[in-house]
Amino acid sequence: MGPDTVIRRKDNHVTTELDDELILMQVGSGQFYSMDDTARDIWQRLAEPITFEQLIEQLLEHYDLDRQTCVKEVSEFLRVLENSDLIQIAPV
């Protein structure tokens, strides 16, 4: 995933908050996903289309971790969301 790759949420889900968690349901599959802490923060940052680089920079400003770890873990999480058909990842 390159720095200019754009990440967009798809409109095929419903969300609700439950205690400190965000619960998503992918409408097509009926699959549920629970997000807390960092996953929830990333999901909220995807409310508007954002480049991978912008997302990484925002997270590095907010969390105390090194760039390499951030890139690796965020990439893995975004691939899970993409494979679950919740986001679209597209190079510019």
C-alpha positions as CSV (number, residue, x, y, z in Angstrom):
1,M,0.0,0.0,0.0
2,G,1.6,3.2,-1.2
3,P,1.4,6.6,0.6
4,D,-1.0,8.0,-2.1
5,T,-3.4,5.0,-1.8
6,V,-6.9,6.3,-1.0
7,I,-9.0,4.5,1.6
8,R,-12.8,4.9,1.5
9,R,-15.5,3.4,3.6
10,K,-18.2,1.6,1.7
11,D,-21.9,2.4,2.5
12,N,-22.8,-1.2,3.1
13,H,-22.7,-1.3,6.8
14,V,-24.6,-0.1,9.9
15,T,-23.0,0.9,13.2
16,T,-24.0,1.3,16.8
17,E,-22.1,2.0,20.0
18,L,-22.2,-0.4,22.9
19,D,-20.3,0.7,26.0
20,D,-16.8,1.5,24.7
21,E,-17.1,-0.5,21.6
22,L,-18.3,0.3,18.1
23,I,-20.3,-2.6,16.5
24,L,-20.5,-2.8,12.7
25,M,-22.6,-5.1,10.6
26,Q,-21.8,-5.6,7.0
27,V,-25.3,-5.6,5.5
28,G,-24.6,-8.0,2.6
29,S,-23.1,-10.8,4.7
30,G,-24.7,-10.0,8.0
31,Q,-21.3,-10.3,9.6
32,F,-20.7,-8.4,12.8
33,Y,-17.4,-6.7,13.8
34,S,-16.5,-5.2,17.2
35,M,-14.0,-2.4,17.3
36,D,-12.5,-0.9,20.4
37,D,-9.7,1.6,21.1
38,T,-7.3,1.9,18.2
39,A,-9.5,0.0,15.6
40,R,-12.4,2.3,16.5
41,D,-10.2,5.4,16.1
42,I,-9.0,4.2,12.7
43,W,-12.5,3.6,11.6
44,Q,-13.6,7.0,12.7
45,R,-10.7,8.6,10.8
46,L,-12.0,6.8,7.6
47,A,-15.3,8.8,7.8
48,E,-14.0,10.8,4.8
49,P,-11.7,9.4,2.1
50,I,-8.1,9.6,3.3
51,T,-4.7,8.7,1.9
52,F,-2.7,6.0,3.6
53,E,0.0,8.6,4.3
54,Q,-2.4,11.0,5.9
55,L,-3.8,8.2,8.1
56,I,-0.4,7.1,9.2
57,E,0.7,10.7,10.0
58,Q,-2.5,11.3,12.1
59,L,-2.0,8.1,14.0
60,L,1.7,8.8,14.7
61,E,0.7,12.2,16.1
62,H,-1.8,10.5,18.4
63,Y,-0.1,7.3,19.5
64,D,3.4,6.6,20.8
65,L,4.8,4.1,18.4
66,D,7.4,3.9,15.6
67,R,6.5,4.4,12.0
68,Q,7.4,0.9,10.9
69,T,5.1,-0.7,13.4
70,C,2.3,1.7,12.6
71,V,2.5,1.1,8.9
72,K,2.6,-2.7,9.4
73,E,-0.3,-2.9,11.8
74,V,-2.5,-0.4,10.1
75,S,-1.9,-2.1,6.7
76,E,-2.9,-5.4,8.2
77,F,-6.1,-3.9,9.8
78,L,-7.0,-2.2,6.5
79,R,-6.7,-5.5,4.6
80,V,-9.1,-7.1,7.1
81,L,-11.6,-4.3,6.5
82,E,-11.1,-4.6,2.7
83,N,-11.5,-8.4,2.8
84,S,-14.7,-7.9,4.8
85,D,-15.9,-5.5,2.1
86,L,-16.2,-2.6,4.5
87,I,-13.7,-0.3,2.7
88,Q,-12.2,0.3,-0.7
89,I,-8.5,0.7,-1.1
90,A,-7.5,2.3,-4.4
91,P,-4.2,3.7,-5.7
92,V,-4.5,7.3,-7.0
